[in-house]
Amino acid sequence: MERKSAKTGNVKKITIEIDTEFIPAVSLLKLAGVVESGGQASYEIEQGRVTMDGVLLTEKRKKVRPGSTVVLDNRFAIYVSRKE
């Protein structure tokens, strides 16, 4: 898995490349470096601060597949792509 980032305006854009079919939402937030722990990732989801493809994320273990974008608190936009 690989991480790339760029900042546009107030939103930091991060690209995560995965070599698996999906990555759980909490793991993605940790891998992207936008939270320090799985517990913090779970808390952010519980507080309604995370969306996936524009829809509020309510499942901590939601399968995030390549082509999806997860946004945390309108500060981080994490795009998931397939590693080739």
Backbone as a ProteinNet text record, in pm:
[ID]
protein_1_A
[PRIMARY]
MERKSAKTGNVKKITIEIDTEFIPAVSLLKLAGVVESGGQASYEIEQGRVTMDGVLLTEKRKKVRPGSTVVLDNRFAIYVSRKE
[TERTIARY]
84.3	0	89	42.1	122.3	38.3	103	33	96.1	12	56.2	-36.4	15.7	-72.1	-41.3	-142.2	-131.7	-235.9	-209.8	-306	-367	-500.9	-575	-671	-652.4	-739.3	-725.8	-837.9	-836.8	-845	-855.9	-869.7	-739.5	-685.8	-566.1	-610.1	-562.5	-600	-492.6	-536.4	-446.5	-491.3	-395.8	-427	-364	-445.1	-398.3	-416.3	-307.1	-313	-316.6	-415.4	-426.2	-411.5	-360.3	-344.8	-441.6	-546.7	-651.1	-783.9	-887.6	-1019.3	-1080.3	-1054.6	-1109.4	-1023	-1051.6	-986.9	-1096.2	-1100.8	-1202.5	-1182.9	-1291.1	-1285.8	-1192.3	-1199.2	-1111.4	-964	-934.7	-796.5	-748.7	-838.3	-803.4	-766.8	-846.4	-818.1	-682.5	-650.5	-520.5	-407.8	-423.7	-320.3	-291.8	-395.9	-379.6	-312	-305.1	-239.1	-323	-455.1	-542.4	-593.8	-574.6	-604	-485.4	-472.6	-358.8	-386.9	-515.7	-547.3	-681	-704.6	-832.8	-945.9	-917.9	-1018.5	-1059	-960.7	-991.5	-1069.5	-1033.5	-1105.1	-1251.3	-1273.3	-1409.9	-1487.7	-1422.7	-1486.5	-1528.9	-1441.4	-1473.6	-1595.4	-1603.2	-1718.4	-1844.8	-1834.1	-1949.8	-2002.3	-1914.4	-1952.3	-2008.6	-2012.4	-2069.4	-1977.8	-1848	-1750.7	-1689.9	-1736.6	-1676.6	-1782.6	-1750.4	-1838.5	-1760.4	-1834.5	-1775	-1856.9	-1792.4	-1859	-1981	-1968.2	-2073.1	-2183.4	-2174.3	-2276.8	-2217.5	-2291.7	-2245.1	-2210.3	-2093	-2046.2	-2086	-2154.9	-2199.8	-2139.4	-2081.3	-2022.2	-1870.4	-1816.1	-1672	-1593.3	-1649.6	-1579.5	-1627.1	-1687.6	-1736.9	-1623.8	-1652.3	-1552.9	-1536.3	-1417.7	-1387	-1308.4	-1363.3	-1304.1	-1235.1	-1142.6	-1078.5	-1184	-1158.4	-1251.6	-1334	-1329.7	-1405.8	-1321.8	-1392.4	-1328.1	-1391.4	-1307.2	-1352	-1306	-1398	-1365.8	-1384.7	-1283.6	-1289.1	-1301	-1414.8	-1434.6	-1406	-1425.6	-1398.6	-1256	-1164.6	-1022.7	-934.3	-973.9	-894.7	-983.4	-941.9	-1012.5	-918.3	-959.7	-875.8	-933	-857.5	-900.5	-829.4	-905.9	-852.2	-838.6	-719.7	-698.1	-633.6	-638.2	-580.4	-432.4	-349.4	-206.2	-177.9	-99.3	-69.5	75
-116.5	0	122.9	225.5	345.3	468.6	572.4	696.4	814.1	899.1	1022.8	1133	1256	1363.2	1495.9	1582.8	1718.4	1802.3	1932.6	2019.1	2114.7	2120.7	2210.2	2288.8	2420.7	2500.8	2455.3	2432.5	2388.2	2236.6	2167.1	2021.3	1956.5	1870.1	1795.9	1670.2	1652.8	1536.6	1429.6	1310.4	1197.5	1082.3	1020.5	902.7	781.1	680.4	553.9	446.2	378.5	268.6	137.6	53.5	-75.5	-188.7	-300.8	-417.7	-528.8	-489.7	-583	-535.7	-616.4	-582.7	-461.4	-447.5	-336.1	-313.9	-203	-174.3	-124	-171.5	-122.4	27.2	98.9	243.9	285.8	218.9	256.8	236.5	131.3	104.5	208.8	251.2	353.2	484.6	526	651.4	644.7	529.3	512.6	512.5	437.4	427.8	563.4	643.8	775.6	873.5	837.5	923.2	1039.6	1032	1141.5	1121.5	1001.5	971.9	893.3	891.8	823.9	678.3	642.8	506.1	460.7	331.3	276.8	329.8	350.7	406.8	547.5	627.4	763.2	758.7	665.5	650.4	614.1	520.4	480.2	599.2	677	793.9	895.1	921.9	1017.8	970.9	841.1	786	797.5	762	770.9	913.6	1011.2	1152.2	1211.5	1132.7	1179.7	1272.6	1255.6	1342.7	1281.2	1162.3	1092	1061.5	1091.7	1055.5	969.9	889	810.7	837.3	889.3	924	1012	1105.8	1202.8	1156	1032.1	976.3	958.2	998.9	985	840.3	818	683.5	649.3	537.3	496.1	362.8	289.5	158.3	170.7	136.1	146.7	52.5	-63.9	-163.5	-160.9	-51.4	-38.1	-68.3	-147.9	-183.7	-66.8	-11.5	97.8	37.6	50.8	-10.8	94.4	50.5	145.3	224.8	353.9	442.8	525.7	492.1	564.9	676.1	777.7	887.6	899.9	901	915.8	1053	1129.9	1264.5	1269.8	1321.4	1338.2	1486.3	1523.7	1657.7	1770.8	1747.2	1845.4	1898.9	1821.6	1860.4	1767.3	1639.7	1540.2	1465.1	1458.2	1379.4	1266.5	1143.6	1026.3	947.6	945.3	871.7	736.3	631.1	495.4	448.1	402.8	349.9	212.2	140	5.3	18.2	-47.7	-48.2	-142.1	-92.4	-174.6	-212.2
0	0	0	-69.8	-86.4	-60	-7.6	27.3	-45.7	-107.1	-171.1	-122.4	-109.1	-62.7	-131.5	-134	-188.3	-117.3	-106.1	-37.8	-138.4	-140.4	-227.7	-140.9	-131.8	-46.3	97.5	164.6	303.3	316.2	203.7	206.7	160.6	245.3	208	135.4	12.6	-67.8	-54.2	-21.1	0.6	-89	-158.2	-238.7	-172.7	-149.8	-92.8	-199	-232.6	-328.3	-250.5	-281.7	-214.1	-315	-268.2	-355.7	-316.5	-241.7	-200.5	-258.9	-244.1	-297.9	-228	-97.2	-19.9	103.2	173.4	301.1	395.8	520.3	613.8	641.2	659.9	678.2	791.4	906.4	1018.4	982.1	910.5	868.6	768.5	680.8	582	650.2	747.9	818.1	888.8	947.5	1013.3	910.9	802.5	699.8	636.2	618.5	558.2	653.5	781.8	879.1	928.4	909.8	953	1094.7	1149.8	1290.7	1345.4	1476.9	1538.4	1574.4	1587.3	1630.3	1571.5	1582.2	1539.8	1625.5	1753	1843.4	1801.9	1763.2	1717.1	1585.7	1496.7	1370.4	1397.4	1488.7	1524.7	1580.9	1666.8	1727.6	1621.1	1524.5	1417.8	1337.5	1311.2	1238.5	1323.9	1451.9	1542.5	1554.6	1547.7	1561.6	1432.1	1325.3	1199.1	1122.2	1136.7	1069.7	943.9	906.1	792.9	687.6	561.6	450.3	351.2	277.3	169.3	44.4	-56.8	-182.6	-157.6	-63.1	-34.7	58	107.5	195.9	335.6	438.2	576.3	605.4	659.6	691.1	834.1	851.5	984.9	1027.8	934.9	964.9	976.1	1090.8	1113.5	1022.4	997.3	915	769.1	726.8	589.5	491.6	390	289.7	192.6	189.7	98.1	-17.8	-136.3	-255.2	-341.9	-428.5	-519.8	-598.4	-613.9	-682.5	-586.1	-456.7	-355	-293.2	-244	-172.5	-35.3	67.4	205.8	254.7	311.3	359.1	510.2	579.4	724.1	756.3	814.8	871.2	771.5	644.5	538.2	542.9	602.7	608.6	527.4	519.7	447.9	349.8	224.7	122.8	82.7	113.1	89.1	-28.5	-138.9	-257.8	-257.9	-280.7	-281.5	-425.6	-461.2	-595.9	-586.5	-696.6	-701.8	-735.4	-656.9	-683	-799.4	-892.6	-1010.8	-1018.2
[MASK]
++++++++++++++++++++++++++++++++++++++++++++++++++++++++++++++++++++++++++++++++++++

